[in-house]
Amino acid sequence: MEFTFSTARLLIQTEFAPLVSVLVLIAFIKTNVSFSDSTNRSFLLACAAAILLTASDSMRFISAHMDHPTVYRYISAGVGYALRPMILYRLSVISARYKIKRNRLFTIPLIFCVIISLTSIFPFARGLMFDFNEANKFVRGPFGFLSHIVCVFYAFQVVYYSLKNFNYNKYEPIIVIIMEIAAFTATLMENRYKYDFVLSQVLISSIIFYYFFLLTQTYKRDTLTHFLNRRCFYLELKHLQKEPLIILSMDLNNLKMFNDTQGHAAGDKAIVTVTTEMFKTFNRYAKLYRTGGDEFMAIFRKSSISEVINLVSVFQKNLKKTEYQVACGYASYTPGDDIEKIISLSDERMYENKVNLKQSKNI
């Protein structure tokens, strides 16, 4: 098969939109300050690998239809086998929130796969992972499924770490599983039914959707506590005004004192300590929000006043093991009530509790 106008037209029709999409994402990443430099770097590397994979697939498509194998056929196969697990590795690092960044053992499968894949390009190692016969037909070698196995390994890591984030984000595992089902289906279509370009396009789509999904979370959640933010609190109340609720107001005592006398690191430690206890106590029953520097709210949808009182008692009792105190106040809402007045009532009761806690501490 020669490289004709029809071939070029087919490649442009197939690859133009995904390439433009990933280039736009790169431009967006370069101007985005919502993520850390490390997160942006990983996404940029994933995008670069996806662009190279697209070029490799294009070369593979052209060379695979020739009458005999050429060096381009070997290069496209080797580079393609190296890049696929590289993209999934980057996604696994991102999903782990850099818990695995310092673990050098985690990169060993990728390094081994890349070495075998790229070495198989050269004549002395052909047949190790793949080869092509005189009719240009693909022949799988003893390491022929290595890239697939490494991809599966990192794909499971992405699912595993997204499930670890489940407590703070119940939708991330769903997004990740959909991405991986799509990638598995694309791999099956390419290997069994000889579809071209499907996997590279799925990987590009996955990178883009995963990036923007995580980006939306940065606008919904407080970075220190992972609680939902003030905006989400009021939006949630707007959606729930037709059902009975219990609003719980919480305030960390003496945060300013910790910041002024011990530094902001001590203040952050205080916030993390008390919000960890909040999460342990309330998460099963309510949504938690950080609505200010030392202010927190919880919305209970299916709990009674007695249950909330008991949970508050457990929470404050657990805090006695620390040097921190959190004042709490609650109020019930029924449809038709003025929600702002209910919030004000829970705040008033919280301030009453704050005074009582300070007085008890001075006794």
N, C-alpha and C positions, 0 to 999 in steps of 0.2 A: 504493500500500500504506500502510495506516495503522499506527501503532504500537499494537499490540494486546497483550493479555495473552499470547497465544501467541508473539509476537515477543520479548517480554521474557523469557519462560520459555526460549526457545531461546538467547538471549544469555547468560542466567545459566548454563544447562547447559554452554555452550561455553566461556565465559570465566572462570567462577568459580574453577575449580581452578588455571589458570595464574596468575591474579591473586593468589590466596592464596599460591601457591608463590613468586612474585617478592617479595611483601611479607615473607614469612618470610625469604627470602634477605637482604633489606635489613636486617631486624632482626639477622640473624646477622652481616652485614658490620659493622654499627655496634658490635657487641660483640667483634669479632675483632681481636686485636693481633698476629696472625701475619704479616700483610702490612704493607707500608709505607702511609703515608697516601695516597700517589699511586696505588698499586694499588687501595686501597679506594675512592678517589674515582672512578677510572675505572669500576669495577664498579657503583658507585652511579649514575653517569651513564648507564651502559648499562641498568640496571634502570629508571631513570626514563623513558628513551626507550622501553623496552619497554612500560611501563604506558601511556604516551601513545599508542603505536602500537595497543595493544589498544583504547583508547577511540576512536581514529580509525577502526579497522576496524569497530567496532560502529556508529559513525555512518555509515560507508560502506555497511554492510549495510542499514541502515534506509533511507537516502536513495536507494540504487541501485534499490530496488523501488518507488519512487514513480513516478507517471505523467509527471512533468516534473522537470527538474533544479532543485535549490534551492541556496542558498548553502552549505548543510551538505554537499552533494555535492562541491562544489569544495573546501571546507575539508578534508574528510576525505581527498580524493585528494592535495591538495598537502602536507598534513602527513604523510601516509603515505609519500609519495615522499621526503620530507626525512629522516624518522626511520630508515628501513631502512639507508641507508649510514652514518648516524650511529652506529648500534649496531655495525656491522662496523668502523668506524673505531676505536671504543673498544677492541674486541677486538684489533685489529691493534697498537694502542699497548701493550696488556698483553702480547701475545705477543712483542713486540720488546723487552720488559723496559726500556722507556723509552729505547732507543737512538735513536728517531725523534722524541722529545718536542720537541726543540729545532729540528727541521727544519720550518720554516714552509711550505716547498714541499709537504710531505706533506699538508697540510690544504687545499690549493687545490682539488682535485677535490670535496671535501666542501662547501666554502664555495660553489663555483659551483653545485653540485647543489641545495643548500638555497635559494640565491637564486632559481634558476629555478623550483624546485618551489613555493615560497611566493608568488612573483610571479604564477604561473599561476592563483592563486586569484582575482585581481582582474580585472575586466572588460577592462581595457586590454591585458592580457597573455594572455587566454584563447586557447588554441590553440597557444601556444608549446610547452608540454609536453603538455597534454591539453585536451580540451573535451568537452562533452556536447551531443548534438543535442536537438531538441524532444521526441523520444521517450525522452530520458534515457539514450541509448546512448553508451558511451564512444567518443571519437574521439582517436586518438593524434596528437600534433603532431610537428614536426621534432626536438624534444628529448625525444620520448616514451620513448626507451630510455636516457636519460641516467642515471637513478637505477639502472637495472640494470647499466650499464657501470661506474659508480662502485662499486657493491656488489661486482662481480667484481674490480675493482682492489684493493679493501681485503681481499677474501677471499683473493686470491693473496698479499697481504702477510702475512696470518695464517699461511698455509701456509709461506711463505718463511722467516719468523722462527722458526716452530716447527721447521723443518728445521735451522736454524742451531743450535738448542738440542739437536739429535739426539744429539750426543756425550755430553751429560749426562743426557738423558732420551729414551730411544728410543720411548716410548709417546706423547709429546705430539703428534707429527705424525699418528699414527693417530687419536687423539681428534679433532684438528682436521679431518682429512679426512672423518671420519664426520659431524661437525657440518655441514660444507659440502655434502656430498652430500645430506644431509637438507634443508638450506636450498634447494639448487638444485631438488630434487624438489618441495618445497613451492611454490616460485615457479612451476614448470611447472604444478602442479595448480591454482594460483590463476588463472594467465593463460590456460591452454588449456582447462581443464575447469571453470572458474568455481567452484572450492571456496573457501569463505570461512574466514578466521581461521587457516589452516594455517600460513602463514609466521610470523605473530606468535607462535604457540605454539611453533614450532620454535626461534625466536630466544630465547624465554624459557628453553626447555629447555637450549639451548646455553650461555647465560650461566650457568645454575645448575650444569650439569655441568662446565663449564670452570673455574668458581670452585672447586668442591670437588676437582676433579682437581689444580689448582695447590696447593690447601690441603694435600692429602695429601703433595705433594712437599716442602712446608716441614717436615713431620715426619719425612721420610726423609733429607733432605740437609742438609749443613752449608752455611750461607749464604755463608761466605767462599770456600770452595774448590769448592763444588758436589759434593763427594764424598758418598757415602752415609755415614750416621752409625753410631755404635757399635751401636745397637739393630739396625739392618739387617744388620750384620756377623754378629752372633750368630744372628739369624733365618735368614740365608742358610746358615750352617754347619749349622744344625739340619735344613734341607731337603736338604743335600748330603752327609750322612754316609754314604750308601750308595755313594759313588763316590770314587775317589782324587783327592786335591787336593795342592796345594803352598801353604803359608801363608807369606807374606812380611811380616815386621815391619819397620817403618821409624820412625826417630826423628830429628827435626831437632835438631842439636847447638846448644847455647847460646842457645835461644830466650829464656830468662829474662834472659840478659845483654843481648840486643837490647832487650827490653822495659824493663829497668831503666836502661840507659845512654842509649838513644836514643828511648824512648817506645814506646807500643803500636802506633803507625803503622808504625814500623820492624819490629816483630814481625810485624804483618800482612803487610808487604811480603815478609819472609823466607818466611812460610808460602805466600803466593801464588806466589813465585818457584819454590820447590822443588816445590810441587804441580803447577805448570804443566809442569815437567820430568818429574814422575811420570806425568802424563797422557800426554805425548808418547811416553814410553818404554813404559809398561805397558798403556795403555788397550785396545790391540788384543788383548791376551792375558789380561787379568785384570779383575776388578771392584775398584775402589779405595774405601777407607773412611777417614774421619778418626775415629779412636776416642778421641782425647784432644786436648789443646791442641797438643802437638808430636808426637803419635803417630799413625801411619798403618798400615793393613794392606791387603794385597792377597790375593785368592784366585784361584789359577790352577787351571783345571779340565782343560785339555788340553795342558799344557806339561810338558816333562821338566825334571829338575834342571839339566841342562847349559844348557838354554835360559834358565831363570831366572837362573842364575849369569851368563850372558852379558849378559842384560838389566840386571842389577844393575850389572855392570861398565860398561856403556854409560851408565847413569843417573849413577853416581858420577863418571864421566869428564866428562860434560857439566856437572855441578855445579862442577867445578874452574874453569870460566869465571866463576863467581860467587864471592861471599864466604861461601857457606854449605856446610855438610856435613850429610849425612844418613846415619846408620848403618843398616845393613840386616842382617837375619838371616832364614833360611828353614828350613823343616822340611817333610818329606813326611808326608802322612796317607794311610793305607789303611783301608778299611772294617773296623771292629772296634777300631781304635785309640781311645785316650782322647783326644778332641779337645782337652781342656784341657791335657793334657801336651804335645801337639804345639804348641799356641800358646806354652806356657811354653818349649819348646825353641827355637822361632824367636826368642822374646824374649831368651833367654840368648845365642844367637849374635849377635843384634843388639847387645847390650851389649858383647860381646867386640869386635865391629867398631867400636863407639863408642870404646872404649879405644885400639884400634889407630889410628883416625883422629886422635885427640887427640895420641897420641905422635908420629905422623908429621908433624903440624903443628908440633910443638915442636922437631923436629929441624932 
